[in-house]
């Protein structure tokens, strides 16, 4: 049996986590999942669509939002009782953080960002991304139980034909005060506006330094017209122009949209690491020698403030 940690946001399943579930199903073992918090109860049965037989939910009055060490403790406790051959999660910031806690608690190695996994007895072969995907590592993990995260977008989330809803099992993990010392206790400010999530968006319109702090209006308009999401580079979040939740890159969100439009982005290595899986990339930049241009399928040399409004007008005209 394989156990998969599935993340959720206040009861809404993380779509990236479904990729890890499908990766586990492809390994030919029964798949069970673990979710944290009572608000996951209504969403858990849907996991059956992807081949999950049992969904375990850790319930505790203190688990009202994300608490990484508490989640790790709950997963580790379930690993001890169920003895799975492997524990997987998607390699998102949360997935990697929780599995790191699981590995530390159980004193087991943790292989992050895997693009290939082969199960064994006492050892496991993994292929994984290193250095933002610039190096592909083939490694052998020696452990009684494999703990590994799957690289985002390395696997697809595939529903299983003829599946039935997952059976939900609730349990109460044994948590200490230290386990819940770090947790989200409140959320303020913007966010949660009901738009398309950056990680799952089929279209991402992303802006960099060349857009300027006041120039994201046309990007937002184009993203809305195309049913997509707005992204940005690290320099933009560092300047405080946009929230970190919109950052695309090695230290932000890794995306794999059908269309990625890079506006005024130079193309630093850490940004490319987050968008290189886009099926089609359009780059708009005044510098024809900008690094991003060499990655683009279509390159437009020009000022974003002139080019983007023209694209918005053309898209709006086409839609009408």
N, C-alpha and C positions, 0 to 999 in steps of 0.2 A: 504494500500500500504506500501511496505517496500523499503527503500532507502539504497543502498549499495555503500560505497565509494570503488572505484576500483583504485588501484595504477598502475602505468606504469612507464617504464624507457625510456624516450624519444620516446614514441610512441609504445613501446613493452609492451603488457599487462603483469602484474605480475600474473603468473599462480596460485600462492597461493590465490590471490584475488578471483579467480573463485570458490574456495572452499566456501568462504563466500556467493557468489551469489547462489550456490546450496543449502546452508543451509537456505537462505532466501526463495528460491522457495519451499523448503520442508515444510515451515510453512503455505503454502496454500494461500498466499496473492500475488497480482500482485507485480512484482519486477521492480524497476527502479534503475538506477545507476548514480553516479556522478564521473566524472573524471576531472582532473585539467590540463589545458594547451592546446593550439591549436594543439600540435603534437599528441594528443590523438584522433584526429578526424578520422583518417584512421583506427584505431584499434577498435574503439567503436562499429561499427556494428556487429562485431564478437560476442559480448555479447549476441546477440539474440539467438545464438546456445545454450545458457545455460538458456533460459527462460526469458531474460530481454526484456521488451517492449519498454522502452524509456531510452536513455542514454543522460544525461545532461553533457555538457562540459563547464567548466568555462574558459573564454577567457579574457586574460589581457596581454598587452605587457611585463609585468614584470614576468609573470608566464612561464618562459622558462625552468625551472627545478624545483626540489623539494623545496618547501617553506612551512614548516609545519603550521605556524599560518595563512598564506594566504589561504591554503587549508582548514583549519578548518573554517575560516570565510566564504568561498564560500559554504561549506557544510551546515553550520548553516543557511546561507541565504536561501538556497534551502529548508531546513527543515521548515523554517518559512512560505514559500510560498506554499509548497506542503502538509504539515501536515501529514507526514507518521506516521504509528503506531510504527515503529522501524527504527533505523539507525544502520547498521552493517558494519563491515570491518573485514578483516582477522587480527589476532593478531600478525602481524609482527611488527618490530620496527616502521616502518612508519605508519602502520594502527593504532596502539595504540596511537602514538603521535598525529595524526590528530584527532582521536576521543576524546582524552583528551582535545584538544583545543575546539572541538565542545561542549563538556559538560560544559567547563568553560564559553564559550560565551553564551550558552543558560541556564546556571545555572541548569543543569540536572546531575544526577548521571551517572557514566560510569562503566559498568561491563566488565572487561577484561578477555580474555582467556576462553570463554565459550565453553563447550562441549555439552550443551543442553539448549534449549530456549523454553519457553512456553508463548505464547502471552496471555494477559489479558486486562482488562479495568481499567487503573489506577494503576495496579500492574502486574509484570511479574515474573515468576519463571525461575531461571537460575541455571544451574550446571556449575561450573567452577573450573579450576585448580588453586591451591594455592601452594606456596612453591615449585616451580618447578615441580608441579604435584604430590608431595608427599602427599598432602592433597586435597581431593575433597570436595568442598563446595556447599551446597544447599542453595540458597538465594532467597529472594523476593525483587525485585526492585520496589520501589514506585515512579512512575513518570508518567507524561502524555505521554511521548515518551520514549521508551527504546533505550538507546545508549549502544551497546555491540560489542565486538570483538569476533570472533570465534577462538578457539585455533588452531594453524597450524596443519594440518593433522588429525584433529578430524572429519572433513567432507570431502567427496570426491567431486571433480568437475565433475558433470554428465551432459552431453549434453541432451537437451530435444528433443525428436523425433517430427518431424513436425514443428520445430520452424522456424521463419523468422528473418532476420536481425533486430537489434534494430533500432528504429527511433532516429536520433541524433538531439538534441536541444542544441544550443549554448546560453550562457548567460554571461553577464559581471557583476561579483560581485563587490560590493562596498568595495574597499580595501584602507587602510590607509598606510602611509609610514612605520608605526610600524609593520604592517602585513607582509611586505616584507623585514624587516630588517635582518631576518635570512633566508637565502636561498643559494642554491648552485649556484655559479656564474662561476665556472670553474672546469674542471676535468683534472688532470695531472697524469702522471705515468702509471703503468700497469693497466690491467683490460680491460674488454670489448673485449677479444680475440676471442669471438665466441664459446667458449666451453660450456659444459652443466652447467647450473646454479646449485649451491650447494643445494638450497632448493628443486629443482625438480629432482635432479639426482637419477637414479635408483640404482647406485653403488657409494659409497663414500669410498675412501681410505684415512684414516685420521692418522696423525702422532702427536706424543707427544714428551716430553722431551727425551725419549729414542732413538728417531731418530737422534737427533742432528741437528745443524743448516745447515750442509752440506749434510744431508742424505736423502733429499726429492726427489732426482732424481728417484730412483726406484718406489716411490709412484706415481710420475707423469707418469712414464712409464706404470705402472699397470693400473692406472685410464684411461689412453688413450686407452689401449688395451681392457678394459672392457666397454668403452664408458661412463665413469663416471667422477666424479669430485674429486679434492683433498680437504681434510679438515684438521683441526688441533685443538689442545687443546689451552686453554687460555694461558698456560705458554709459548707456542711457539710464540704467537702473542706478549706477554709481552716482550719476549726476542728480538723481532724484526726479527725473522727468516721468518715469513710468514705474509701476510696482515690480518687485522681484518676481511675482507670479507670472509676469509676461516675458521674462528673460528666456531666450533660446540659447542653449549652449551647454558646454560640459558642466558648468556649475549652475545651470538653470534647467530648463525642460528640453528633453530630446523629442523632436517631432519627426513625423514621416508623412506629411500631407501629399495629396495629389499635386498641389501647386504651392510653391513657396516663392513669395515676392519679396526680395531683399532691397530695401530702399535706403540709400545712403549708408550702407554697411561695408566696411573695408574688407572683412573676411578673415579676422583673426582665427587662429587654429582652434581656440576653445569655442568659438561660435560655429565654425564649420562642423565641429563634432556634434553639435545639436541639430543641424539641419541637413546633413549630407545624405540622409535617407529619403529626402523628398524625391518624388517621381519626376517632377519638372520644376526647375528653378529659373526665375526671371530676376536679373539683377539690374538695378538702376543706380548709376553712379557717375559723377562728373569725371572720375579718373578711369580712363580705359585700361590702366595697368593695375587697378585694384585687384587684390587676390581673389575676391569674390567673383570677379568676371571669369576667371579660369574654371570655376565650378558651375557656372550658369549654363543652362541650355540656350537661353536667350539673354543677351546683354544689351542694355540701352544706355548709351553714353549721353548724359544730360542732367540737368538740375531736377531733383525730385519735386521741388515746388512747382515746376512747370510741367513735367512729364506726368506726374500722378493725377493731377486734376483732369488732364486730357483723357487719361485712361478711365477715370471715374465717369466722365461725361459719355465716353464711348460705351461703357458697360451699361450705364443707365439708359441710353438710347436703344441699345440692343434688347434690353429687357422690356422696354415699353413698345 
